[in-house]
Amino acid sequence: MRLSTLMNPRTCLLCHSLLEGRRDKKFCDDYCRNIHYHQNLGAGDLKVKRIHDVLRKNRKILVECRKLVVDGQTLPFESLEQRGYQFKYLTHIEGAREGHPTYCCFDMGYIIRGQSVEIVQIKIPD
């Protein structure tokens, strides 16, 4: 153990065990660091994280469904619902293609065609 550590003992912010190593170290291990982070995550930040998780899941569902069909083909609306797609969460709405808006989740989207949806990939400028 270093002499400086003996003279100025530093402790983990969570479990208060003695720290060794770097001077700027705040936690004894990843477990304590993660627990501290999640305990101090603000309510607003937690809501944003949950919404972002839903958006990522929605995008993943759209990507999976797009692989099931050829361009221009549609899927029943229920196929998205059954996979857990949450329709009230989207990132933006693109202008109308053939008179129908494209409901987007990042770079993927869907166009409502009666009781079906057409899954499309959106070109996002760099």
Secondary structure as UniProt FT lines:
FT   HELIX           3..7
FT   TURN            13..15
FT   TURN            23..24
FT   HELIX           30..39
FT   HELIX           43..68
FT   TURN            71..72
FT   STRAND          75..76
FT   HELIX           77..82
FT   TURN            83..84
FT   TURN            87..88
FT   STRAND          92..97
FT   TURN            98..99
FT   STRAND          100..105
FT   TURN            106..107
FT   STRAND          108..113
FT   TURN            114..115
FT   STRAND          116..121
//
